[in-house]
């Protein structure tokens, strides 16, 4: 990857940071930081956040919604046990302010610090997060997550009996009548292991019961409102939820919660019993508990029927006014009503990769770990091609809000030279106005120029 030129300092949200060879934040990304969509009172993401927060009330749960997005590599990766060769540490996946500092890629970057402060038995963290990613209707380089956790302290519960204390809390939670599929055992020695050095099987059974009931109640509430918001599309089929075994580096055992929606199972969130080493390293070794994480955009798209993630960033009153009416807990939420439909304009771009190009997706014997983790190309290997670099370039050149989709439609390796050719199809479509072909041609020319200048490809 060839990064765009940058100055010695980078100003983000009013603070200046030193830059270096790791810096890869474009104006498109830095301009999004002050928006804080999850805090705009009548924005669908803020409404979704408050709906979930209502299921985790104070004083048991503190709600944190204003943590700054610039965090250290240690906070974002090291505190959560990410291996040094984890692909998430790569500059192709993460926005680096400099080699020691990033824009958070998940709300979990604040988890250890919040555990360390030990200000409440539970907490929710909602925030904007940043990842270099694909371009389509469900991916955007800035999105919003919610992180939640609940802990119990052995030194504070009677007789240090965690299982008994948690069961009492489970009994106080509301019940629901939704069908839940949970066929697997809570603990499986290979697939979903117990942290045997720190927890008993009884403790994990009770913690998982509290976790699952708490999150099931959130999903029941969300989908009940979604069905009431769109009675014309509702069916008589009852709501179905299922738990699926999963793996996450900071919980064990772990699960994903899925809901049967529009004829298919859809993943909503991931969760599990907190890895005890996270709590030990945070200075609260006597505590045990659960944690979960979810994407607010995914929930809001389901709740309001919003078809394209770019709409959340729209400042068009035809979009924002649909969510401006006061809402209470008993009122059905409004279903998004499309205010325009503009045609797409498709343009292909084909190019030869430089013969010295290497792939960063698979390690080679000569690759080494970067100072911040992740793989570095072998010495003298030339630049590396990664699709995330391509999509980032397209966003910078054409604008994130007018590119709807980018996908690989053809690839070819020359039988003699072994040079590799790729062809991508770019769908240009504004959600607010019709793009003229002349305008799209100009945007596409900028993309082609950027490919030559920044990625060193040979256009076909």
C-alpha positions, 0 to 999 in steps of 0.5 A: 500500500502507498499511503497518501502524503500527510503532514507531521501532525494530524488534527482529530476532533480538536487535538493534534497528534504526531504522524509517522509512516503508519498514519493512514487516516483520510479527510473522509474519515477525520470529518466523520469523527465530530458527527457522533450520530449515536448522541443526536437525539432524534437520529435512529441510532440514538433511538436504538441506543436508548431502547437497549439502554432501557433494558439495563437501568441504573444504578446497576448499569452505568451508561458511557456514551462519550469516550473519545475515539482515539485510543492506544494500540495497547487499549485496542488490542493488547488489553484484550489479548489480540495476538501480535500477528492478528490481521486486525492489527494491520494497516489494511484493516485499522486506521492508524493515527501513528504506530502507537495510536489508532481510531478504535476498531471496537468499543471493547477498547474501553472495556479494561479501563471501565472494569478497572474503575469499578464504578458499577456492577454493570455498564454499557458503552456506545460509540463510533468505531472505525474499520477499513472495510468493503463497500456495500449497503451494509458496510461503512468505514465508520459505524457504531457499537454497543458493549455491555458487561455485568459482574459479581464480586466474590468478596461482596456476595454472601459466603462468596457463593457466586452461583447463589447470588447470580441465580437470585438476580436471574429470578428478578429478571422479567420472563418472556414467552418467545421460542428459544433454541439452545441445543448445546451444553453451556460448556463443551471441553473443545468447542466452548471450554470452561475457564477451569482455573477460575470458574466452577461449572455451576458459576458459569451455568448461572452467569450464562443464564443471566446473560442469555435472559438479559439479551433475549429480553432486548431482542424480544422488545426490538422485534416486537416494535419492528413488527408493530411498526410494519403490520403490513409485512408482519406474519403470523409466524412467532418470533424465533431466537437461537443461541449458537456456540462461538469463539471470541478472544475475550470470552469463554464460553461464548455464543452468538444470538440469532433471530429468524427474520425474513426466512433466514437466521440472522446474527445479532450479537456476540457474548460470553463469560469474560476471560478472567485474565481481563479482570485480573489485569484490570485489578479486580480479580475477585469479579466474574461476569459476562459481556456482549457486543452488538452493532447499532446499525444492524439493529436499527436497519431491522427496527426501522427498515433502513435498506442502506447503511449510508442513510444513517449519515444523510443530513437530508430532512426527508430522512431525519424528519421521519424520526423527529416525533417524540417516542415513548416505550409503548408507541410503535416505531416509524418504518422508514419510508423511501423518499427517492429512488435514483438510478445506479451508474456502473463503471468497471476498472481493470488493471494489472498489479505490479509484478513485485506485488505481494499479498498480505493475506497469507504470511510468508517465511520472510514476513515479520511482525510490525511494531504495532503487530500485524504482518509486514511485507518481506524486505524488498518485496515491493508494495502489497495489494489489499482490497481494503486499500482499493475501497479506501482509495475509491471512497477518498476519490469519489466520496463515501456517500455516492459509491454504493457497491464495489465488487470483483467481477473478473481476475486473470493471471497471465500464463507467461508473465504470471502477472495478475489482472483484476477487474472491479465494478463500481456502482455509483448511486446517490441516495439523495439525487440523480448522478449525471453520467458526466459527473460519474465519469469525472469521479471515475477518472479520479479513481483511475488516477488514484490507482495509478498514482497511489497503488502503482497499478497499470490500467487496462 
